[in-house]
Amino acid sequence: MLPGSPERPWVFAHRGSSYRHAEHTLDAYLLAIEEGADGLECDVRLTRDGHLVCLHDSRIDRTSDGRGRVSVQTLADLDRFDFGSWRTDLPESPDELITERKLADDQWRGRVLTLDRLLGLAVDASRPMRLLIETKHPTRHGAAVETALLKLLRRYGLDRPREEQPVHVTMMSFSANAVRRVRQLAPALPTVMLIDVWSVPSRIGWLPPGSSIGGPGVSLLRASPELVERLHRRGFPVYVWTVNEPDDVDLVVKLKVNGIISDRPAFVIERLKEMGLRD
């Protein structure tokens, strides 16, 4: 059985192991690798001076002790803030599936994470690793986000799948224009069209040009489970986000999805083992 098939779906750590650590921090990704996640998921935004940083929101107010829009700040500006200590709701004890946690060096704890550093982390994992990189739109930088992404991926030799390279990247977006743009600039790079609303395209399993994978939210599949079969009939693998609860894991396994994106990768992996879908 090949990983990424309905018989053995890939498990991606959503913004790292973000149930256990603040999202998009180095600690969250290091733990996800230790937990055995098949891949890592991140959102990227472009700073004023052209650096891609792993942040979901257009503003840093929620996930740091600073304020303001990401797009108008430099990397040095963002580096002044703490992106880790805002999480006050973390579980009191480690996940029972983890016997030890590999935490980042103190000098990196809480600092804004660049995509460059995350790519380096994936390469240094020394095992097969998949990265799902979501470009966030709308943004004042427009197409420059995808241009910067592909420039960085080319530097690492990750702009297209290579058999000898254990790290493989897939681009994702809710923007059909962004997906199409990446397909035009890097034709071999897989792309996920993210879907979070009930629409005519999602009802019939159609995806915009340039899409190679469907990416529905789990709430959409609860309402319309037939979408997975429709996408599969049209040749699209399916990656589902964000799957954290036992019933949702059971649902997406029953629907035969190809990838499961979760804040709790260790929990999902253990549940798949119980189902006989994981060694």
Secondary structure, DSSP 8 states (H G I E B T S, - for coil): --TTBTTB-EEEEETTTTTTS-TT-HHHHHHHHHHT-SEEEEEEEE-TTS-EE--SSSBSTTTSS--SBGGGS-HHHHTTS-SSTT-----SS--TT-S------TTTTTS--BHHHHHHHHHHT-S-EEEEEEE--S-TTTTHHHHHHHHHHHHHT-SS--TT-SEEEEEEES-HHHHHHHHHH-TTS-EEEEE-S--HHHHHT---TT--EEEEBHHHHHH-THHHHHHHHTT--BEEB---SHHHHHHHHHTT-SEEEES-HHHHHHHHHHTTS--
